[in-house]
């Protein structure tokens, strides 16, 4: 089996970054759907957030959506920054990042109601995905700036 060829031209690298960010967008879509479905099914929440704080049942879903939006923004940014600096095999990090993001978000949501300790794996896995891309980008930028 031949390895996946990664793009080398800037435009193709950025397109690849957006394509590998599909996971981030899909998870945000799922989280939005959880909240909207929860509001629709709850008499206490049908009025929306302008009518008052969410019910305890909906609060975890709202918190998951908020955290997922934050993490997705950081993740997509990490993909774009890394793809703007590197091509070739470096782009494998974007594929791995998407997989880790999905695993992290699933774990975070499933364990949310069990407290911070239970959510830690999901949060760390989600953050690790973006952090790795950012660290690689910083290393590549430093190497580019100082000619290493």
Secondary structure, 3 states (H helix, E strand, C coil): CCCCCCCCCHHHHHHHHHHHCHHHHHHHHHHHHHHHHHHHHCCCCCCCHHHCCCCHHHHHHHHHHHHHHHHHHHHHHHHHHHHHHCCHHHHHHHHHHHHHHHHHHHHHHHHHHHCHHHHHHHHHHHHHHHHHHHHHHHHHHHHHHHCC
